[in-house]
Amino acid sequence: MKKLVVALLVSVSAVANAETLTILTDRPAVRLQPLVEQFKKEKGVDVIVVEKAYADMETQLVAEGTAPTADLIYIKDLVLLDKAVKKDLFQPLTNASVKARVLPAMKDHNDNWVAVSYRARTLVYDASRVDVSDIKSYEDLADSKFAGRICLRTSGGTYNVALIANLVVNKGETAAKDIFAGILSNLATDVFKNDTLMMQAIATGVCDIGIANTYYLGQAVAANPNFPVKPLFVNQDSTGVHTNGTGVGVVKHSQKAALAQEFIALMLTDSAQLHLSSQHMEYPAAVGLTANTLIANWGTFKVDAANWSIVGEQVPAAERIIKELDYK
Ligand SMILES: [Fe+2]
């Protein structure tokens, strides 16, 4: 009897294994639910979404080695995507339609992942106190005319690491360090824990201008249509504004790569793109789509042409700059 139960369990798990796809994500699992239902309806495949922080995903996948229990990784940031590549957690995407679907700068140059949604990390300011007509770039914030007028969030997390890495790609390490040294010398007050608190400081007059992810501003404006902070998309006459965002790839030793890429293809359909990007007030990463939330009112803008994987390669340089400048 015991043998029979074991045999039954083995066969049930084999069947379940054949008909399921498991995705690890650091974004809220509930947002994938409509896609999970659609995939089940169209392919008869169950998709299990497991929510966990990137560090825990990495620990799990490294420990599981050649027998992973997950097939896809969907994570929030180019710095984390770069970490996953360096840990060799992906297998290359082979589905041509998946690769063709996403904006050129937002897919790994070795096909490890493609972006799903993105934000700009750009200047935010109070229009009643700042004349932005002569502000064109991040480096303009290093000008002494902004002394005592700038707010910033900490260097913790990954957002300013990615921004500085993008500056390194475009300007070189020495110039990027000089630019950030200038910006830090113009701070009005200590750095804030996050972009939201930083923007509240602008709104309440503690400072006039800062740098934030567009979705935080979108969320603030959604909560209060009279929120006085506006976005300014910089580098529009040069390299384009810095972007960062979510990406998805297939787990290195997944045996279900083709099926996993069909789920990615579903994530990149128009309706899924609009759903997933709007849930976080981001922009869809698929070519030719525009956001369908209030952030669309800010208009279109030129995005930095530097590929996110090239930016990711400069993360160590960015971390060096942050340390050398003692940017907390
Ligand atoms: Fe965030």
Residues whose N, C-alpha, C, O or C-beta is under 5 A from the ligand:
A	BS01	LIG	none
